[in-house]
């Protein structure tokens, strides 16, 4: 899935351990991965990828600071930003704590899924935990299904045929 026109999984999470583990696990599964550690970086990364014409799938933490520092629903800020640009982008909001109001608002903005991610205490940087494995078993196939439905990248144009030209005797000067 990591070719030039292949989809990119953009991970946005303010927890460094979660972010690094998800980056590693999705790369192992063949996905091209970009990451951002806050909402502002995530929105900038999305703009960069979109400008390159790459299909992007977002996995966004719901509970992280907003870019203006006013509130903790940075994931909704990212969702609002992306939906202002495209209704077609696949977005999965993840959280380690339920917030029913945020869930309802996200569903109103056509989020594809709202998943519970492992809590930091349920993660181990050196080994998979049952909670991480369960989360990946839920999210991974969803991303793979979307990737399988992406149109194939346009083929590069074939090189022009080269015709050999035989030199004339006039092309060689005897001086």
Secondary structure, DSSP 8 states (H G I E B T S, - for coil): --STTS-EEEEE-S-HHHHHHHHHHHHHTT-EEEEESSHHHHHHHHHHHHHTT--EEEEEESSB--TTSS-SBHHHHHHHHHHTT-SSSEEEEEESS--HHHHHHHHHTT-SEEEE---GGG--TTS--HHHHHHHHHHHHHHHHHHHHS------------------GGGS---
